[in-house]
Amino acid sequence: MTSTTPRPQHRADVIVYGAGGQVGRAVVTEARRRGLTVTAAVRDPERHADLAADGVTLVRCDITDPAAIAATAPGHPAAVASVYTPDTPSGEFYRAATTALVSGLGQAGVLRLLSVGVATTLQTAPGVAVHDHPEFPEAYRTFSLGHSAALDLLHDSPATLDWVVVTPPMDLDRTAPGTGRYRVGGPHVLGPRIAQADLAVALVDELTTPTHHREQIAVAE
């Protein structure tokens, strides 16, 4: 008979998958500004060593691997996912990443997930997404459909997973200073622009004070 000793679980207020990306970094910064502790999960920690700081623990994770999610997520009340890769077709990548998150977070007992969406999946009319317009560029439509497939997987996920897809407008201004203000709407086009810093504020607000559940929302200035 053999026995194993469970590994100590790292505990922090939130784990951010894709923490090395621009939105992920903004979320880490905003979370720390409010005194939250963060686990920054990235595919290649060596490339993002600067993320490791007081209150931030850097870990390696392949977002498409359910076992990696299950290993990194325990001890966190909630997760944020803002992920992208140019190495894999978007349809394949976002399906795999969402499947891994649903499975891995479930195994880890993490019940809250905030995922960053793309504006082209928002509706211009009931049931009609931006990417459904006949003149919408096909290359961008393929990317958007990957996000749409991920949204479908979340809708089909177990009811125990309390997810929200937070969706910024087309113009996500990465250089504008944050205002600390934003508007929130349903899964429809809400406005043309938001500062990246304010998107991070919206995400951390939803993290600390959950007000939406198992739905896609739009945020805009």
Rosetta blueprint (number, residue, H / E / L):
1 M L
2 T L
3 S L
4 T L
5 T L
6 P L
7 R L
8 P L
9 Q L
10 H L
11 R L
12 A L
13 D L
14 V E
15 I E
16 V E
17 Y E
18 G L
19 A L
20 G L
21 G L
22 Q H
23 V H
24 G H
25 R H
26 A H
27 V H
28 V H
29 T H
30 E H
31 A H
32 R H
33 R H
34 R L
35 G L
36 L L
37 T L
38 V E
39 T E
40 A E
41 A E
42 V E
43 R L
44 D L
45 P H
46 E H
47 R H
48 H H
49 A H
50 D H
51 L H
52 A L
53 A E
54 D L
55 G L
56 V E
57 T E
58 L E
59 V E
60 R E
61 C L
62 D L
63 I L
64 T L
65 D L
66 P H
67 A H
68 A H
69 I H
70 A H
71 A H
72 T H
73 A L
74 P L
75 G L
76 H L
77 P L
78 A E
79 A E
80 V E
81 A E
82 S L
83 V L
84 Y L
85 T L
86 P L
87 D L
88 T L
89 P L
90 S H
91 G H
92 E H
93 F H
94 Y H
95 R H
96 A H
97 A H
98 T H
99 T H
100 A H
101 L H
102 V H
103 S H
104 G H
105 L H
106 G H
107 Q H
108 A H
109 G L
110 V L
111 L L
112 R E
113 L E
114 L E
115 S E
116 V E
117 G L
118 V L
119 A H
120 T H
121 T H
122 L L
123 Q E
124 T E
125 A E
126 P L
127 G L
128 V E
129 A E
130 V H
131 H H
132 D H
133 H L
134 P L
135 E L
136 F L
137 P L
138 E H
139 A H
140 Y H
141 R H
142 T H
143 F H
144 S H
145 L H
146 G H
147 H H
148 S H
149 A H
150 A H
151 L H
152 D H
153 L H
154 L H
155 H H
156 D L
157 S L
158 P L
159 A L
160 T L
161 L L
162 D E
163 W E
164 V E
165 V E
166 V E
167 T E
168 P L
169 P L
170 M L
171 D E
172 L E
173 D E
174 R L
175 T L
176 A L
177 P L
178 G L
179 T L
180 G L
181 R L
182 Y L
183 R E
184 V E
185 G E
186 G L
187 P L
188 H E
189 V L
190 L L
191 G L
192 P L
193 R E
194 I E
195 A E
196 Q H
197 A H
198 D H
199 L H
200 A H
201 V H
202 A H
203 L H
204 V H
205 D H
206 E H
207 L H
208 T H
209 T L
210 P L
211 T L
212 H L
213 H L
214 R L
215 E E
216 Q E
217 I E
218 A E
219 V E
220 A E
221 E L
